[in-house]
Amino acid sequence: MNVPLLPLAIAAAASLVASFSYAGDLACVTLSAGKLAALATGDGPHAPVFARFLKDRDKILSRWLIVRVVALSLAAALLVDFANAAGVPHLRLAIALGGSVLLYGTLAEILATIARRRPETVAILALRLLRLFEVVAIPVADPLVLLGHAVGGQFPETRVHDARITETEVHYAVTEGERAGTLAEEPAEMIRNVLDFKDLTVRDVMVPRRRVSAIELSTEVDQVLELVATDGHSRYPVYRETLDNVVGLVYAKDLFAYAESGDKSKSLTDLVRKQVLVVVEFQSALSVLREMRSKRLHMAIVADEFGGTEGIVTLEDILEEIVGEIHDEYDTDAPIHELGDGRFVADAAIPISDLEGHLGKSLPTDGDFESLGGLLVHRAGRVPDVGASITLDGVRFIVREADETRVVKVEIVQNDGRRRLPSKSEEAPA
């Protein structure tokens, strides 16, 4: 039996064109609107291609649909001819349907998989290679687009906006930009911080109560000036008898202006600004930022559920969550110092997340604490004595300074095999 190969080859080619138009459609739809706009307005060689797609999106997709329909119809017709020429006319319907479905389904699945993994590349190829087929389809496709718009105009458009999808797309774009070298690490991290900022609460960014520099209302102005000169902060909460009763804020600039005036008649009460912003610890950092901006304040008192003072939060604390640490000439030294040979000395108030960054490893955080000192107290079940040693995941923490209520300084030894760990005698208090 003489098997005619030409109809079979043309049917396969028609199925390939139909599959490629489907893959191109999928690739263009997969690309987000932001990505398409960036490709269309960029300086790359393919910008005009994407600009044409954005301008005539509906028409191009409609033309590709017509190309698919015509190509699949042609493939089915050719398979009928193939069946007749092969001497099995009674099977022509089965061969036409089964063959076209098999050819198109196989090729479409392969090309669609590639389109999902490389949508930009497939979109470029489709927009360029299918241009000739679009010209043929214009007489049918473009009137159908006009008809579709006319019918669609009778129904109000409803859009479902999913912010999570948009955020995921931005994260993906940032990661791809870093990988391609077009986006530096620092701005990339800043973008991620902006995206994560909405999830932060005041508790995440505040200065806890025990670290707050505050002034009792009855303190002499001269003493306050000495404190400000050595402490270096620009604003201080002022309280009456206890920090739970904050009556206002005193500004360093007001104190210095008063000192320069030579006037000695005023007390701290006269210099206190009574406007105080009070926020709660579980309030979102974003809402506090907005409130600070509207009231033109740079500091807020953080209250707990009983109305007591939990800590303070400043505008700088909030902004640092986006731009990173902001250092000025008054900032103290870093909370952790490397001594060499796998040893560090750290302020016990250092957040666990910062410490993990310095050590390059994760630490167990199964408890209600946020700092290194809190971790050690949690593990010991009390405030550890000076010289006490706690080992966690190969890292030894030695308490070097502590008082009755908290750990102050900690020596850290990483056991990486390069150095002998200190013996008990070596762990005696310094």
C-alpha positions in Angstrom: 0.0 0.0 0.0 1.3 3.4 -1.0 1.1 5.7 2.0 0.9 9.4 1.0 3.3 11.4 3.2 2.6 14.9 1.8 -0.9 15.3 3.4 0.5 13.9 6.6 3.4 16.3 6.7 1.3 19.3 5.9 -1.2 18.3 8.6 1.7 18.1 11.1 2.9 21.5 10.0 -0.6 23.0 10.4 -0.9 21.5 13.9 2.5 23.0 14.8 1.3 26.5 13.7 -1.9 26.0 15.8 0.2 24.8 18.8 2.6 27.7 18.4 -0.2 30.3 18.3 -1.6 28.7 21.5 1.8 28.9 23.2 2.3 32.5 22.1 -1.2 33.4 23.5 -0.3 31.6 26.8 3.1 33.4 27.0 1.7 36.9 26.5 -1.1 36.3 29.0 1.4 34.9 31.5 3.4 38.1 31.5 2.1 40.6 33.9 0.9 44.1 32.8 3.9 45.6 34.5 6.3 43.3 32.9 4.8 43.9 29.4 4.9 47.7 30.0 8.6 47.5 31.0 9.5 45.4 27.9 7.5 47.8 25.7 9.1 51.0 27.0 12.7 49.7 27.5 15.7 50.1 25.3 15.9 46.5 24.2 15.6 45.4 20.6 12.2 43.8 21.2 10.6 46.9 22.7 8.7 47.7 19.4 7.3 44.1 19.3 5.8 44.4 22.8 4.6 48.0 22.1 2.6 46.6 19.2 1.1 43.9 21.4 0.1 46.4 24.1 -1.5 48.7 21.5 -3.5 45.9 19.7 -3.6 43.2 22.3 -7.2 42.1 21.7 -6.8 42.1 17.9 -3.6 40.1 18.0 -5.0 37.5 20.3 -8.1 37.2 18.2 -6.0 36.8 15.0 -4.1 34.0 16.7 -7.4 32.3 17.6 -8.5 32.4 14.0 -5.1 31.0 12.9 -5.6 28.1 15.3 -9.1 27.4 14.1 -8.0 27.5 10.4 -4.8 25.5 11.0 -6.7 22.7 12.9 -9.4 22.6 10.3 -6.8 22.3 7.6 -5.0 19.5 9.5 -8.3 17.6 9.9 -9.1 18.0 6.2 -5.7 16.8 5.1 -5.9 13.8 7.4 -9.2 12.9 5.6 -7.3 13.0 2.3 -4.6 10.9 3.9 -7.2 8.3 4.9 -8.7 8.2 1.5 -5.4 8.0 -0.3 -4.3 5.2 2.1 -7.3 3.1 1.1 -9.1 3.3 4.4 -11.9 5.8 3.6 -14.2 4.1 6.2 -11.8 5.3 8.9 -11.3 8.8 7.6 -13.4 10.4 10.4 -11.6 8.6 13.2 -8.2 9.3 11.6 -9.1 13.0 11.1 -10.3 13.6 14.6 -7.9 11.3 16.4 -4.9 12.4 14.4 -5.6 16.1 14.7 -6.2 15.8 18.4 -3.1 13.8 18.9 -0.9 16.1 16.8 -2.2 19.3 18.3 -2.5 18.0 21.8 1.1 16.7 21.9 2.7 19.8 20.3 0.6 22.2 22.2 1.5 20.6 25.6 5.2 20.7 24.8 5.2 24.3 23.6 2.9 25.4 26.5 5.3 24.0 29.0 8.1 26.0 27.4 5.9 29.1 27.3 5.2 28.8 31.1 8.9 28.5 31.9 10.2 31.1 29.3 7.2 33.3 28.6 9.2 36.3 27.5 11.2 34.3 24.9 8.1 32.5 23.5 6.2 35.8 23.4 8.9 37.4 21.3 9.0 34.5 18.9 5.3 34.3 18.5 4.9 38.1 18.0 7.5 38.0 15.3 6.9 34.6 13.5 3.1 34.7 13.5 3.0 38.2 12.0 2.5 36.8 8.5 -0.4 34.6 9.7 -2.0 37.6 11.4 -2.2 39.4 8.1 -4.2 36.5 6.6 -6.5 36.4 9.6 -7.2 40.2 9.8 -10.4 40.2 7.6 -12.1 37.7 10.0 -10.5 38.5 13.4 -10.7 42.3 13.5 -14.5 42.4 12.9 -14.9 39.7 15.6 -13.0 42.0 18.0 -15.4 44.9 17.3 -18.3 42.6 17.8 -16.9 41.3 21.1 -16.4 44.9 22.3 -19.9 45.8 21.3 -21.4 42.9 23.2 -19.0 43.3 26.1 -20.0 46.9 26.5 -23.5 45.8 27.5 -22.1 44.1 30.7 -20.3 46.1 33.5 -16.8 45.0 34.1 -16.0 43.6 37.5 -12.4 43.3 38.5 -11.1 41.3 41.4 -7.9 42.8 42.8 -5.7 40.5 44.6 -2.9 42.4 46.3 -1.0 39.2 47.1 -0.6 38.5 43.4 0.8 42.0 42.8 3.2 41.6 45.7 4.4 38.2 44.5 5.1 39.7 41.1 7.1 42.5 42.6 9.1 40.0 44.7 9.7 37.9 41.6 10.8 41.0 39.6 13.2 42.0 42.3 14.8 38.6 42.5 15.1 38.4 38.8 16.7 41.8 38.7 19.3 40.8 41.3 20.0 37.6 39.4 20.5 39.5 36.2 22.7 42.1 37.8 20.4 45.0 36.8 19.3 45.7 40.4 21.8 46.1 43.2 21.4 44.4 46.6 20.7 47.5 48.6 17.8 48.9 46.6 16.5 45.3 46.2 16.5 44.9 50.0 14.8 48.2 50.4 12.0 47.2 48.0 11.5 44.0 50.0 11.4 46.0 53.2 8.6 48.3 51.8 6.6 45.2 50.8 7.0 43.7 54.3 6.4 47.0 56.1 2.6 46.6 56.2 3.0 43.5 58.4 5.1 45.2 61.1 3.6 46.3 64.4 4.8 48.8 66.9 6.1 46.0 69.0 8.5 45.0 66.2 10.2 48.4 66.0 9.9 50.0 69.4 12.6 50.6 72.0 11.6 48.5 75.1 10.9 50.2 78.4 14.2 49.2 80.1 16.2 50.8 77.3 14.2 54.1 77.3 16.2 57.2 78.4 13.6 59.2 80.3 13.6 62.1 82.8 11.7 62.6 86.0 9.8 65.8 86.1 11.4 67.1 89.3 14.9 66.8 87.9 16.9 70.1 87.9 17.4 71.6 84.5 21.2 71.6 84.9 21.2 67.8 85.5 19.0 67.3 82.5 21.5 69.3 80.4 24.3 67.1 81.6 22.3 64.0 80.7 21.5 65.3 77.2 25.2 66.3 76.6 26.4 62.8 77.4 23.4 60.8 76.1 23.0 62.5 72.7 19.3 62.0 72.1 17.2 64.8 70.7 14.0 64.1 72.6 13.2 62.6 76.0 10.0 61.4 77.6 9.3 63.3 80.9 7.4 61.4 83.6 6.0 62.1 87.1 7.2 59.6 89.7 7.0 56.6 87.4 7.5 56.0 83.6 3.9 54.8 83.5 2.9 58.5 84.0 4.4 60.3 81.0 3.5 64.0 81.1 5.3 65.2 78.0 8.5 65.4 76.0 11.5 67.7 76.4 13.5 68.6 73.3 17.3 69.0 73.4 17.1 72.1 71.3 14.7 73.7 73.8 17.1 72.9 76.6 20.1 74.3 74.8 18.2 77.4 73.8 17.2 78.0 77.4 20.8 77.5 78.6 22.1 80.0 76.0 19.5 82.6 77.1 21.1 82.9 80.5 17.6 82.7 82.1 17.7 80.6 85.3 14.1 81.0 86.4 12.5 78.1 84.6 12.1 74.5 85.8 11.8 71.4 83.7 8.0 71.7 83.9 8.2 75.0 81.9 10.2 73.4 79.1 8.1 70.2 78.7 6.0 70.0 75.6 2.7 68.6 76.6 1.7 67.1 73.2 2.3 63.4 73.5 1.3 60.7 70.9 0.3 57.5 72.6 0.1 54.3 70.6 -0.5 50.6 71.5 2.1 47.9 70.9 0.0 45.9 68.5 -0.9 48.9 66.3 0.6 48.7 62.8 3.8 50.6 62.2 2.3 52.0 59.0 -0.6 53.7 60.9 1.8 55.1 63.4 4.0 56.5 60.7 0.9 58.2 59.1 -0.1 59.6 62.5 3.4 61.0 63.2 3.4 62.7 59.8 0.0 64.2 60.3 0.8 65.5 63.8 4.4 66.4 62.9 5.8 64.3 65.8 8.9 62.2 65.9 8.3 60.2 69.0 5.4 58.2 70.5 4.9 56.5 73.8 3.9 52.8 73.5 1.3 51.7 76.0 0.4 48.2 77.0 -3.1 46.8 77.5 -3.2 48.2 81.0 -2.2 51.7 80.1 1.4 51.4 81.4 4.4 52.4 79.3 5.8 49.5 77.3 8.4 51.6 75.5 8.8 54.3 72.9 8.9 54.4 69.1 10.5 57.1 67.0 10.2 58.1 63.4 13.8 56.9 62.9 12.9 53.5 64.3 10.2 53.1 61.7 12.2 54.4 58.8 15.1 52.1 59.6 12.8 49.2 58.8 12.7 50.4 55.2 16.1 51.9 54.6 18.2 50.0 57.1 20.2 51.4 60.0 20.6 55.2 60.2 23.7 56.1 62.0 24.7 59.6 63.1 27.5 61.0 65.2 25.7 60.3 68.4 25.2 56.6 67.8 27.0 54.2 70.1 29.1 51.3 68.9 27.6 48.3 67.2 25.9 45.8 69.6 28.4 43.1 68.6 32.1 43.0 68.0 34.2 40.3 66.5 37.3 39.5 68.6 38.7 37.1 66.0 39.2 33.3 66.1 35.5 32.7 66.2 34.8 34.8 69.2 32.4 37.7 69.6 31.3 40.0 72.4 27.7 41.2 72.2 25.3 43.5 74.0 22.6 41.1 75.4 19.9 43.5 74.0 20.9 42.6 70.4 17.8 41.2 68.6 18.0 37.5 67.8 17.5 38.2 64.1 20.6 40.5 64.0 22.7 38.0 65.9 21.8 35.3 63.5 22.9 37.5 60.7 26.3 38.0 62.3 26.7 34.3 63.1 25.4 33.1 59.8 23.1 30.5 61.4 19.7 30.2 63.0 19.2 29.9 66.7 16.3 28.2 68.6 13.6 30.8 69.3 10.9 28.7 70.9 9.9 31.2 73.5 8.5 34.7 74.1 11.7 36.7 73.7 13.3 38.8 71.1 16.9 39.5 72.3 20.0 37.4 73.1 19.5 38.2 76.8 15.9 36.9 76.6 17.1 33.7 74.9 19.6 33.0 77.7 17.2 33.8 80.5 14.6 31.5 78.8 17.1 28.6 78.5 18.4 29.0 82.0 15.0 29.5 83.6 16.4 32.6 85.5 18.9 35.3 85.0 22.2 33.5 84.5 25.2 34.3 86.8 28.3 35.9 85.5 30.5 33.2 84.0 27.6 30.9 83.2 27.8 29.1 79.9 25.0 27.9 77.6 25.7 26.0 74.4 23.1 26.1 71.6 23.7 24.3 68.2 27.4 24.4 68.6 27.6 28.1 69.7 28.7 28.8 73.3 27.3 31.8 75.1 29.2 33.0 78.2 27.7 35.6 80.4 30.3 38.3 81.1 28.1 41.0 82.7 24.8 40.7 84.4 22.8 42.2 87.3 19.8 40.9 89.3 17.3 41.5 86.6 19.0 41.1 83.2 22.0 39.9 81.2 24.2 42.8 80.0 27.2 41.4 78.0 27.8 38.0 76.5 30.8 36.4 75.0 30.1 34.2 72.0 32.3 31.3 70.8 31.5 29.5 67.6 32.7 25.9 67.7 33.8 25.5 64.1 36.7 23.2 64.7 39.3 26.0 64.4 39.7 26.7 68.1 39.6 24.7 71.3 36.6 25.7 73.4 37.4 27.3 76.8 37.6 25.0 79.8 35.6 25.6 83.0 38.6 27.5 84.5 38.7 29.7 81.5 35.1 30.5 81.8 35.5 32.2 85.2 34.2 35.8 85.3 36.5 38.3 83.7 
